[in-house]
Amino acid sequence: MTDIKNVKWVPCSWFHEEEDIDEEEYQDSYNEDGPTIPKIIGFGPSIIVTPFGPVNEDDIMNPVFDTEFFQCHTNFNLSKKILEDITKVEGVEFLKVMSRYRFIIGIGIMFDSDKVKSEIDKSLGVKTETEIKKIDRLELSEVAERSLECIVDDIVGQVPSDKRWLAYIFPNGEHIIKVVKDDTEFTIIWNNFSRLAEESNGVIVSSEDAS
């Protein structure tokens, strides 16, 4: 669904693994998993160039050592109101806007990064996969509800009028029909359909409902 807000979180890696890389590669490098931050190498301590400015790699006060940084990509514009809401989330220590669809946050060491990102998602109005599935099911249920009467009429036409039956109608309109012999079988099938309804949000109808 293209109208649903979506984000992608990517951890920021400030340091390169130990390997021989030309200094020019540091200046131009970028990888899909996040920014690869260049170093300025001279006779003194190495300086790491970050979106928050240059920092001394050997400085124990350097925030990159005790702060978790994440880059967030969005499919919607970052308005002033959205950015203000992000700064209000507990645990957000740094915020840097990179573009209209991307920003970087630093999370304080005393906070759970997953919870902080989850709270930011909520402030952005981003739906989880479970919530998106619920939306899809709701829309399908609305479609099924509009045509429920037609579906029941179709079911009635498939079962002899003297038979007792139960039917389960899925949100997309597909259905299962079970002819029952007695109350015991009716109860068993009803319970099975009830469990199915909990998983797929469908509707149970019976010959009693159609009479």
MDAnalysis code that builds the backbone (N, CA, C; Angstrom):
import MDAnalysis as mda
import numpy as np

u = mda.Universe.empty(633, n_residues=211, atom_resindex=np.repeat(np.arange(211), 3), trajectory=True)
u.add_TopologyAttr("name", ["N", "CA", "C"] * 211)
u.add_TopologyAttr("resid", np.arange(1, 212))
u.add_TopologyAttr("resname", ["MET", "THR", "ASP", "ILE", "LYS", "ASN", "VAL", "LYS", "TRP", "VAL", "PRO", "CYS", "SER", "TRP", "PHE", "HIS", "GLU", "GLU", "GLU", "ASP", "ILE", "ASP", "GLU", "GLU", "GLU", "TYR", "GLN", "ASP", "SER", "TYR", "ASN", "GLU", "ASP", "GLY", "PRO", "THR", "ILE", "PRO", "LYS", "ILE", "ILE", "GLY", "PHE", "GLY", "PRO", "SER", "ILE", "ILE", "VAL", "THR", "PRO", "PHE", "GLY", "PRO", "VAL", "ASN", "GLU", "ASP", "ASP", "ILE", "MET", "ASN", "PRO", "VAL", "PHE", "ASP", "THR", "GLU", "PHE", "PHE", "GLN", "CYS", "HIS", "THR", "ASN", "PHE", "ASN", "LEU", "SER", "LYS", "LYS", "ILE", "LEU", "GLU", "ASP", "ILE", "THR", "LYS", "VAL", "GLU", "GLY", "VAL", "GLU", "PHE", "LEU", "LYS", "VAL", "MET", "SER", "ARG", "TYR", "ARG", "PHE", "ILE", "ILE", "GLY", "ILE", "GLY", "ILE", "MET", "PHE", "ASP", "SER", "ASP", "LYS", "VAL", "LYS", "SER", "GLU", "ILE", "ASP", "LYS", "SER", "LEU", "GLY", "VAL", "LYS", "THR", "GLU", "THR", "GLU", "ILE", "LYS", "LYS", "ILE", "ASP", "ARG", "LEU", "GLU", "LEU", "SER", "GLU", "VAL", "ALA", "GLU", "ARG", "SER", "LEU", "GLU", "CYS", "ILE", "VAL", "ASP", "ASP", "ILE", "VAL", "GLY", "GLN", "VAL", "PRO", "SER", "ASP", "LYS", "ARG", "TRP", "LEU", "ALA", "TYR", "ILE", "PHE", "PRO", "ASN", "GLY", "GLU", "HIS", "ILE", "ILE", "LYS", "VAL", "VAL", "LYS", "ASP", "ASP", "THR", "GLU", "PHE", "THR", "ILE", "ILE", "TRP", "ASN", "ASN", "PHE", "SER", "ARG", "LEU", "ALA", "GLU", "GLU", "SER", "ASN", "GLY", "VAL", "ILE", "VAL", "SER", "SER", "GLU", "ASP", "ALA", "SER"])
u.atoms.positions = np.array([
    [0.850, -1.188, 0.000],
    [0.000, 0.000, 0.000],
    [0.890, 1.244, 0.000],
    [0.857, 2.014, -1.076],
    [1.781, 3.118, -1.254],
    [1.499, 4.297, -0.334],
    [0.274, 4.390, 0.236],
    [-0.057, 5.520, 1.084],
    [0.340, 5.299, 2.542],
    [0.935, 4.178, 2.867],
    [1.363, 3.891, 4.238],
    [2.802, 4.361, 4.437],
    [3.028, 5.111, 5.515],
    [4.379, 5.580, 5.824],
    [5.288, 4.394, 6.146],
    [6.523, 4.487, 5.666],
    [7.469, 3.402, 5.911],
    [8.851, 3.979, 6.167],
    [9.636, 3.281, 7.004],
    [11.003, 3.713, 7.291],
    [11.936, 2.516, 7.267],
    [13.216, 2.790, 7.095],
    [14.242, 1.757, 7.180],
    [15.367, 2.277, 8.056],
    [15.668, 1.531, 9.120],
    [16.723, 1.907, 10.053],
    [18.020, 1.186, 9.690],
    [19.129, 1.934, 9.655],
    [20.431, 1.358, 9.319],
    [21.453, 1.817, 10.355],
    [22.174, 0.884, 11.011],
    [23.200, 1.290, 11.977],
    [24.317, 2.073, 11.283],
    [24.831, 3.084, 11.950],
    [25.953, 3.853, 11.414],
    [27.259, 3.249, 11.919],
    [28.184, 3.010, 11.007],
    [29.502, 2.482, 11.380],
    [30.537, 3.566, 11.138],
    [31.149, 4.021, 12.225],
    [32.081, 5.139, 12.101],
    [33.501, 4.684, 11.753],
    [33.806, 3.422, 12.000],
    [35.182, 2.972, 11.832],
    [35.311, 1.944, 10.726],
    [36.417, 2.007, 9.974],
    [36.741, 0.990, 8.986],
    [37.440, -0.171, 9.677],
    [37.274, -1.368, 9.122],
    [38.058, -2.486, 9.619],
    [39.512, -2.257, 9.236],
    [40.407, -2.877, 9.956],
    [41.823, -2.704, 9.694],
    [42.195, -3.268, 8.333],
    [42.484, -2.386, 7.403],
    [42.929, -2.803, 6.088],
    [43.550, -1.608, 5.392],
    [44.364, -1.864, 4.371],
    [45.028, -0.800, 3.647],
    [44.100, -0.243, 2.584],
    [43.640, 0.990, 2.812],
    [42.754, 1.649, 1.864],
    [43.334, 3.027, 1.544],
    [43.345, 3.362, 0.283],
    [43.853, 4.647, -0.150],
    [43.021, 5.757, 0.474],
    [43.674, 6.859, 0.864],
    [42.970, 7.953, 1.521],
    [41.853, 8.510, 0.648],
    [42.041, 8.507, -0.705],
    [41.005, 9.022, -1.595],
    [39.728, 8.181, -1.498],
    [39.904, 6.871, -1.242],
    [38.738, 5.995, -1.106],
    [37.926, 6.372, 0.121],
    [38.628, 6.851, 1.173],
    [37.915, 7.281, 2.364],
    [37.001, 8.464, 2.053],
    [37.485, 9.371, 1.236],
    [36.740, 10.591, 0.970],
    [35.483, 10.332, 0.152],
    [35.544, 9.349, -0.748],
    [34.427, 9.119, -1.671],
    [33.540, 7.947, -1.294],
    [33.922, 7.191, -0.261],
    [33.209, 5.939, 0.014],
    [31.860, 6.159, 0.662],
    [30.948, 5.262, 0.322],
    [29.601, 5.228, 0.918],
    [29.061, 3.847, 0.662],
    [28.388, 3.288, 1.649],
    [27.821, 1.975, 1.398],
    [26.364, 1.941, 1.757],
    [25.630, 1.016, 1.131],
    [24.175, 0.998, 1.249],
    [23.707, 0.784, 2.676],
    [24.556, 0.168, 3.496],
    [24.156, -0.109, 4.873],
    [24.353, 1.098, 5.780],
    [24.842, 2.199, 5.238],
    [25.063, 3.377, 6.060],
    [26.296, 4.103, 5.591],
    [26.542, 5.309, 6.091],
    [27.693, 6.081, 5.636],
    [28.989, 5.490, 6.135],
    [29.992, 5.434, 5.264],
    [31.333, 5.044, 5.667],
    [32.095, 6.333, 5.901],
    [32.479, 6.596, 7.131],
    [33.008, 7.899, 7.507],
    [34.507, 7.983, 7.253],
    [34.950, 9.007, 6.515],
    [36.371, 9.122, 6.201],
    [37.200, 9.581, 7.386],
    [38.491, 9.257, 7.348],
    [39.442, 9.726, 8.345],
    [40.394, 10.730, 7.698],
    [40.786, 11.722, 8.459],
    [41.852, 12.613, 8.036],
    [43.097, 12.171, 8.776],
    [44.069, 11.652, 8.040],
    [45.250, 11.051, 8.654],
    [46.452, 11.985, 8.492],
    [47.056, 12.333, 9.603],
    [48.236, 13.196, 9.573],
    [49.265, 12.702, 10.558],
    [50.093, 13.604, 11.055],
    [51.124, 13.210, 12.018],
    [50.558, 13.073, 13.424],
    [49.435, 13.719, 13.688],
    [48.819, 13.642, 15.001],
    [47.756, 12.581, 15.042],
    [46.826, 12.656, 16.024],
    [45.729, 11.678, 16.124],
    [44.844, 11.709, 14.888],
    [44.258, 10.566, 14.543],
    [43.351, 10.499, 13.402],
    [42.061, 11.238, 13.733],
    [41.560, 11.962, 12.751],
    [40.306, 12.697, 12.900],
    [39.243, 11.990, 12.068],
    [38.128, 11.686, 12.708],
    [37.019, 11.050, 11.998],
    [36.026, 12.144, 11.605],
    [35.702, 12.209, 10.310],
    [34.743, 13.195, 9.833],
    [33.357, 12.562, 9.845],
    [32.469, 13.085, 10.684],
    [31.111, 12.565, 10.812],
    [30.121, 13.635, 10.380],
    [28.859, 13.267, 10.181],
    [27.850, 14.288, 9.858],
    [27.689, 15.330, 10.953],
    [28.205, 15.033, 12.154],
    [28.117, 15.963, 13.264],
    [29.379, 16.812, 13.392],
    [30.295, 16.652, 12.431],
    [31.542, 17.387, 12.454],
    [32.727, 16.468, 12.708],
    [33.968, 16.967, 12.562],
    [35.162, 16.144, 12.787],
    [35.361, 15.853, 14.267],
    [35.748, 14.611, 14.592],
    [36.013, 14.235, 15.983],
    [37.337, 13.498, 16.063],
    [37.999, 13.636, 17.183],
    [39.281, 12.983, 17.412],
    [39.046, 11.523, 17.766],
    [39.630, 10.607, 16.985],
    [39.418, 9.176, 17.208],
    [39.933, 8.722, 18.559],
    [40.962, 9.402, 19.086],
    [41.578, 8.985, 20.350],
    [40.979, 9.675, 21.576],
    [40.000, 10.528, 21.368],
    [39.408, 11.287, 22.470],
    [38.363, 10.426, 23.176],
    [38.565, 10.134, 24.467],
    [37.622, 9.283, 25.190],
    [36.261, 9.961, 25.362],
    [36.212, 11.279, 25.152],
    [34.944, 11.999, 25.231],
    [34.206, 11.972, 23.898],
    [34.826, 11.359, 22.912],
    [34.225, 11.258, 21.585],
    [32.901, 10.501, 21.684],
    [31.780, 11.096, 21.283],
    [30.468, 10.438, 21.445],
    [30.304, 9.162, 20.633],
    [31.123, 8.949, 19.602],
    [30.945, 7.746, 18.790],
    [31.313, 6.484, 19.565],
    [32.000, 6.642, 20.704],
    [32.377, 5.468, 21.485],
    [31.269, 4.996, 22.423],
    [30.404, 5.885, 22.847],
    [29.391, 5.489, 23.829],
    [27.973, 5.874, 23.398],
    [27.786, 6.101, 22.112],
    [26.462, 6.451, 21.589],
    [26.151, 5.578, 20.384],
    [24.939, 5.045, 20.346],
    [24.517, 4.265, 19.181],
    [23.888, 5.204, 18.156],
    [24.453, 5.209, 16.952],
    [23.934, 6.065, 15.894],
    [23.208, 5.216, 14.847],
    [22.056, 5.720, 14.398],
    [21.285, 5.035, 13.364],
    [20.847, 6.037, 12.304],
    [20.900, 5.585, 11.067],
    [20.398, 6.379, 9.960],
    [19.005, 5.875, 9.609],
    [18.072, 6.795, 9.425],
    [16.695, 6.422, 9.120],
    [16.309, 6.968, 7.749],
    [15.887, 6.066, 6.860],
    [15.389, 6.441, 5.540],
    [13.860, 6.404, 5.581],
    [13.207, 7.402, 5.015],
    [11.745, 7.457, 5.010],
    [11.218, 7.550, 3.572],
    [9.927, 7.272, 3.410],
    [9.286, 7.457, 2.109],
    [8.333, 8.665, 2.148],
    [8.596, 9.584, 3.087],
    [7.782, 10.790, 3.231],
    [8.674, 11.947, 3.667],
    [8.202, 13.152, 3.433],
    [8.978, 14.349, 3.761],
    [9.124, 14.535, 5.264],
    [10.281, 15.021, 5.685],
    [10.538, 15.310, 7.096],
    [10.195, 16.768, 7.372],
    [9.015, 16.987, 7.914],
    [8.571, 18.339, 8.215],
    [9.167, 18.823, 9.533],
    [9.021, 20.117, 9.802],
    [9.502, 20.691, 11.058],
    [8.807, 20.034, 12.244],
    [7.499, 19.785, 12.093],
    [6.731, 19.150, 13.180],
    [7.249, 17.736, 13.448],
    [7.534, 16.978, 12.387],
    [8.046, 15.615, 12.545],
    [9.373, 15.628, 13.294],
    [10.263, 16.533, 12.913],
    [11.584, 16.607, 13.548],
    [11.469, 17.020, 15.012],
    [10.546, 17.910, 15.306],
    [10.325, 18.314, 16.705],
    [9.834, 17.128, 17.531],
    [8.956, 16.323, 16.945],
    [8.435, 15.141, 17.651],
    [9.555, 14.136, 17.924],
    [10.485, 14.003, 16.983],
    [11.612, 13.075, 17.177],
    [12.463, 13.505, 18.359],
    [12.731, 14.802, 18.463],
    [13.579, 15.299, 19.556],
    [12.919, 15.123, 20.921],
    [11.602, 14.956, 20.939],
    [10.890, 14.788, 22.212],
    [10.918, 13.342, 22.705],
    [11.347, 12.402, 21.863],
    [11.392, 10.989, 22.257],
    [12.529, 10.777, 23.247],
    [12.225, 10.147, 24.373],
    [13.240, 9.875, 25.396],
    [14.345, 8.999, 24.823],
    [15.583, 9.411, 25.024],
    [16.731, 8.627, 24.557],
    [17.413, 9.208, 23.338],
    [16.729, 10.111, 22.622],
    [17.336, 10.740, 21.444],
    [18.288, 11.832, 21.913],
    [19.584, 11.580, 21.756],
    [20.603, 12.516, 22.234],
    [21.108, 13.426, 21.116],
    [21.172, 12.884, 19.892],
    [21.622, 13.663, 18.742],
    [20.623, 13.487, 17.606],
    [20.445, 14.544, 16.824],
    [19.616, 14.474, 15.626],
    [20.266, 15.305, 14.537],
    [20.461, 14.694, 13.366],
    [21.049, 15.385, 12.229],
    [20.233, 15.066, 10.987],
    [19.662, 16.095, 10.355],
    [18.893, 15.910, 9.126],
    [19.863, 15.867, 7.950],
    [19.779, 14.791, 7.149],
    [20.675, 14.618, 6.011],
    [20.006, 15.045, 4.701],
    [18.700, 14.860, 4.609],
    [17.956, 15.239, 3.417],
    [16.474, 15.260, 3.772],
    [15.628, 15.488, 2.794],
    [14.184, 15.519, 3.055],
    [13.636, 14.153, 3.427],
    [14.400, 13.064, 3.124],
    [13.942, 11.705, 3.410],
    [14.881, 10.930, 4.347],
    [15.829, 11.620, 4.963],
    [16.808, 10.863, 5.742],
    [17.349, 11.695, 6.893],
    [17.509, 11.031, 8.048],
    [18.109, 11.692, 9.197],
    [18.920, 10.678, 9.997],
    [19.786, 11.181, 10.861],
    [20.600, 10.334, 11.735],
    [20.306, 10.717, 13.185],
    [20.157, 9.705, 14.031],
    [19.979, 9.964, 15.461],
    [21.100, 9.280, 16.243],
    [21.408, 9.852, 17.399],
    [22.303, 9.219, 18.356],
    [21.498, 8.911, 19.602],
    [21.595, 7.685, 20.090],
    [20.806, 7.251, 21.249],
    [21.707, 7.137, 22.468],
    [21.291, 7.731, 23.557],
    [22.077, 7.720, 24.785],
    [22.335, 6.313, 25.303],
    [23.462, 6.146, 25.959],
    [23.914, 4.826, 26.405],
    [22.969, 4.204, 27.432],
    [22.173, 5.011, 28.121],
    [21.277, 4.499, 29.153],
    [19.908, 4.068, 28.606],
    [19.758, 4.084, 27.269],
    [18.462, 3.777, 26.680],
    [18.542, 2.574, 25.743],
    [17.445, 1.838, 25.652],
    [17.344, 0.697, 24.755],
    [17.062, 1.222, 23.344],
    [17.998, 0.960, 22.421],
    [17.885, 1.531, 21.076],
    [16.642, 1.034, 20.335],
    [16.268, -0.240, 20.524],
    [15.080, -0.773, 19.845],
    [13.820, -0.060, 20.310],
    [13.741, 0.202, 21.617],
    [12.561, 0.898, 22.147],
    [12.511, 2.339, 21.662],
    [13.682, 2.981, 21.608],
    [13.736, 4.372, 21.145],
    [13.289, 4.460, 19.687],
    [13.801, 3.549, 18.850],
    [13.408, 3.550, 17.433],
    [11.917, 3.253, 17.280],
    [11.408, 2.359, 18.129],
    [9.984, 2.037, 18.089],
    [9.138, 3.255, 18.438],
    [9.576, 4.027, 19.454],
    [8.851, 5.237, 19.844],
    [8.912, 6.290, 18.746],
    [10.055, 6.356, 18.057],
    [10.171, 7.299, 16.936],
    [9.214, 6.884, 15.824],
    [9.151, 5.575, 15.550],
    [8.214, 5.076, 14.534],
    [6.790, 5.520, 14.861],
    [6.431, 5.414, 16.147],
    [5.079, 5.815, 16.557],
    [4.867, 7.307, 16.334],
    [5.890, 8.107, 16.677],
    [5.765, 9.558, 16.505],
    [5.661, 9.938, 15.034],
    [6.263, 9.106, 14.159],
    [6.206, 9.350, 12.716],
    [4.904, 8.850, 12.098],
    [4.144, 8.054, 12.864],
    [2.914, 7.476, 12.327],
    [3.161, 6.269, 11.459],
    [4.301, 5.589, 11.710],
    [4.662, 4.410, 10.927],
    [3.962, 3.187, 11.506],
    [3.367, 2.368, 10.653],
    [2.669, 1.164, 11.074],
    [3.621, -0.030, 11.069],
    [3.456, -0.928, 12.052],
    [4.217, -2.173, 12.068],
    [3.610, -3.135, 11.052],
    [4.330, -4.238, 10.773],
    [3.803, -5.236, 9.839],
    [2.468, -5.788, 10.317],
    [2.359, -6.008, 11.629],
    [1.106, -6.530, 12.188],
    [-0.035, -5.553, 11.973],
    [0.243, -4.265, 12.185],
    [-0.787, -3.244, 12.007],
    [-1.200, -3.126, 10.554],
    [-0.231, -3.248, 9.630],
    [-0.529, -3.181, 8.204],
    [-1.431, -4.344, 7.806],
    [-1.135, -5.547, 8.341],
    [-1.970, -6.711, 8.044],
    [-3.389, -6.497, 8.556],
    [-3.515, -5.863, 9.733],
    [-4.838, -5.594, 10.289],
    [-5.601, -4.633, 9.383],
    [-4.890, -3.633, 8.830],
    [-5.525, -2.686, 7.918],
    [-6.015, -3.412, 6.677],
    [-5.161, -4.280, 6.121],
    [-5.538, -5.050, 4.936],
    [-6.775, -5.903, 5.218],
    [-6.776, -6.559, 6.402],
    [-7.907, -7.412, 6.753],
    [-9.181, -6.592, 6.905],
    [-9.043, -5.385, 7.488],
    [-10.206, -4.532, 7.679],
    [-10.805, -4.146, 6.333],
    [-9.943, -3.779, 5.382],
    [-10.435, -3.396, 4.065],
    [-11.123, -4.570, 3.381],
    [-10.527, -5.776, 3.514],
    [-11.145, -6.951, 2.925],
    [-12.475, -7.263, 3.609],
    [-12.523, -7.040, 4.939],
    [-13.758, -7.291, 5.676],
    [-14.865, -6.357, 5.209],
    [-14.502, -5.101, 4.931],
    [-15.500, -4.147, 4.467],
    [-16.056, -4.564, 3.107],
    [-15.169, -5.070, 2.244],
    [-15.613, -5.553, 0.938],
    [-16.545, -6.739, 1.112],
    [-16.144, -7.673, 2.001],
    [-16.957, -8.870, 2.233],
    [-18.304, -8.513, 2.844],
    [-18.295, -7.495, 3.738],
    [-19.547, -7.111, 4.396],
    [-20.546, -6.564, 3.379],
    [-20.044, -5.804, 2.404],
    [-20.935, -5.235, 1.403],
    [-21.586, -6.308, 0.537],
    [-20.852, -7.431, 0.379],
    [-21.383, -8.481, -0.486],
    [-21.785, -9.723, 0.300],
    [-21.852, -9.594, 1.629],
    [-22.141, -10.742, 2.482],
    [-23.488, -11.371, 2.144],
    [-24.462, -10.539, 1.909],
    [-25.791, -11.063, 1.604],
    [-25.768, -11.914, 0.326],
    [-25.017, -11.438, -0.666],
    [-24.909, -12.194, -1.924],
    [-24.198, -13.520, -1.710],
    [-23.162, -13.497, -0.846],
    [-22.406, -14.720, -0.575],
    [-23.285, -15.740, 0.142],
    [-24.056, -15.276, 1.132],
    [-24.954, -16.172, 1.872],
    [-25.995, -16.769, 0.922],
    [-26.526, -15.936, 0.029],
    [-27.500, -16.440, -0.952],
    [-26.870, -17.530, -1.818],
    [-25.592, -17.347, -2.162],
    [-24.883, -18.339, -2.977],
    [-24.714, -19.647, -2.209],
    [-24.390, -19.524, -0.905],
    [-24.214, -20.711, -0.061],
    [-25.533, -21.471, 0.065],
    [-26.617, -20.731, 0.313],
    [-27.943, -21.350, 0.454],
    [-28.299, -22.125, -0.805],
    [-27.903, -21.577, -1.962],
    [-28.211, -22.239, -3.215],
    [-27.421, -23.516, -3.436],
    [-26.315, -23.688, -2.695],
    [-25.468, -24.868, -2.859],
    [-25.864, -26.017, -1.934],
    [-26.651, -25.727, -0.903],
    [-27.004, -26.742, 0.103],
    [-28.511, -27.034, 0.033],
    [-28.900, -28.315, 0.043],
    [-30.336, -28.665, 0.053],
    [-31.058, -27.970, 1.194],
    [-32.257, -27.521, 0.947],
    [-33.002, -26.731, 1.924],
    [-33.309, -27.480, 3.209],
    [-33.270, -28.826, 3.163],
    [-33.595, -29.608, 4.359],
    [-32.344, -29.956, 5.172],
    [-31.209, -29.447, 4.768],
    [-29.967, -29.757, 5.470],
    [-29.565, -28.614, 6.405],
    [-28.944, -29.012, 7.501],
    [-28.408, -28.037, 8.450],
    [-26.927, -27.824, 8.109],
    [-26.465, -26.585, 8.094],
    [-25.087, -26.327, 7.669],
    [-24.446, -25.157, 8.422],
    [-23.127, -25.136, 8.332],
    [-22.322, -24.014, 8.832],
    [-21.390, -23.595, 7.706],
    [-21.114, -22.314, 7.614],
    [-20.191, -21.824, 6.584],
    [-19.267, -20.778, 7.187],
    [-18.027, -20.784, 6.699],
    [-17.056, -19.763, 7.119],
    [-16.708, -18.921, 5.895],
    [-16.882, -17.605, 6.010],
    [-16.623, -16.688, 4.901],
    [-15.354, -15.888, 5.206],
    [-14.338, -16.053, 4.366],
    [-13.087, -15.310, 4.517],
    [-13.296, -13.843, 4.143],
    [-12.402, -12.944, 4.606],
    [-12.547, -11.516, 4.288],
    [-12.596, -11.212, 2.791],
    [-11.974, -12.066, 1.972],
    [-11.980, -11.813, 0.524],
    [-13.207, -12.400, -0.175],
    [-14.135, -12.993, 0.613],
    [-15.367, -13.518, 0.034],
    [-15.375, -15.010, -0.211],
    [-14.195, -15.656, -0.206],
    [-14.168, -17.109, -0.363],
    [-14.791, -17.757, 0.870],
    [-15.338, -18.979, 0.721],
    [-16.044, -19.576, 1.855],
    [-15.928, -21.105, 1.867],
    [-16.146, -21.641, 3.070],
    [-16.165, -23.085, 3.299],
    [-17.547, -23.460, 3.823],
    [-18.146, -24.505, 3.263],
    [-19.469, -24.951, 3.716],
    [-19.358, -26.351, 4.317],
    [-19.958, -26.542, 5.487],
    [-19.978, -27.848, 6.132],
    [-21.431, -28.220, 6.491],
    [-21.912, -29.331, 5.926],
    [-23.232, -29.853, 6.301],
    [-23.072, -30.638, 7.592],
    [-23.964, -30.397, 8.570],
    [-23.843, -31.058, 9.874],
    [-25.013, -32.011, 10.102],
    [-24.726, -33.083, 10.853],
    [-25.734, -34.113, 11.103],
    [-26.487, -33.903, 12.406],
    [-25.760, -33.413, 13.432],
    [-26.394, -33.254, 14.743],
    [-25.741, -32.098, 15.501],
    [-26.213, -31.890, 16.742],
    [-25.707, -30.773, 17.554],
    [-24.223, -30.937, 17.886],
    [-23.800, -32.183, 18.117],
    [-22.384, -32.421, 18.457],
    [-21.468, -31.990, 17.326],
    [-21.806, -32.411, 16.107],
    [-21.000, -32.038, 14.947],
    [-21.072, -30.530, 14.702],
    [-22.248, -29.951, 14.943],
    [-22.416, -28.503, 14.801],
    [-21.444, -27.764, 15.721],
    [-21.354, -28.214, 16.986],
    [-20.476, -27.569, 17.969],
    [-19.013, -27.704, 17.577],
    [-18.616, -28.894, 17.117],
    [-17.218, -29.127, 16.726],
    [-16.824, -28.205, 15.563],
    [-17.668, -28.155, 14.537],
    [-17.363, -27.328, 13.377],
    [-17.374, -25.845, 13.751],
    [-18.336, -25.470, 14.590],
    [-18.398, -24.073, 15.039],
    [-17.099, -23.670, 15.743],
    [-16.608, -24.544, 16.631],
    [-15.364, -24.249, 17.345],
    [-14.181, -24.141, 16.383],
    [-14.148, -25.019, 15.385],
    [-13.066, -24.959, 14.392],
    [-13.111, -23.651, 13.599],
    [-14.318, -23.260, 13.206],
    [-14.479, -22.009, 12.470],
    [-14.133, -20.804, 13.348],
    [-14.434, -20.895, 14.634],
    [-14.129, -19.802, 15.563],
    [-12.624, -19.567, 15.653],
    [-11.856, -20.676, 15.710],
    [-10.398, -20.549, 15.740],
    [-9.880, -19.948, 14.436],
    [-10.510, -20.348, 13.331],
    [-10.126, -19.809, 12.031],
    [-10.420, -18.308, 11.953],
    [-11.524, -17.904, 12.561],
    [-11.910, -16.493, 12.555],
    [-10.908, -15.639, 13.331],
    [-10.343, -16.202, 14.398],
    [-9.355, -15.470, 15.177],
    [-8.102, -15.183, 14.352],
    [-7.787, -16.083, 13.419],
    [-6.583, -15.935, 12.611],
    [-6.805, -15.106, 11.351],
    [-7.997, -15.218, 10.755],
    [-8.205, -14.576, 9.453],
    [-9.324, -13.534, 9.433],
    [-9.952, -13.306, 10.590],
    [-10.941, -12.226, 10.703],
    [-12.134, -12.411, 9.761],
    [-12.574, -13.667, 9.602],
    [-13.714, -13.946, 8.758],
    [-15.039, -13.963, 9.511],
    [-16.092, -14.456, 8.845],
    [-17.440, -14.456, 9.406],
    [-18.022, -15.872, 9.370],
    [-18.707, -16.266, 10.448],
    [-19.378, -17.569, 10.505],
    [-20.867, -17.373, 10.294],
    [-21.447, -18.121, 9.387],
    [-22.911, -18.101, 9.193],
    [-23.436, -19.518, 9.219],
    [-24.717, -19.667, 9.492],
    [-25.313, -21.002, 9.568],
    [-26.671, -21.012, 8.889],
    [-27.215, -22.198, 8.771],
    [-28.559, -22.329, 8.173],
    [-29.586, -21.583, 8.988],
    [-29.360, -21.474, 10.310],
    [-30.288, -20.737, 11.167],
    [-30.259, -19.247, 10.816],
    [-29.062, -18.723, 10.474],
    [-28.958, -17.303, 10.119],
    [-29.666, -17.018, 8.797],
    [-29.635, -18.006, 7.885],
    [-30.193, -17.789, 6.540],
    [-31.685, -18.046, 6.483],
    [-32.246, -18.656, 7.531],
    [-33.677, -19.017, 7.500],
    [-34.567, -17.831, 7.821],
])
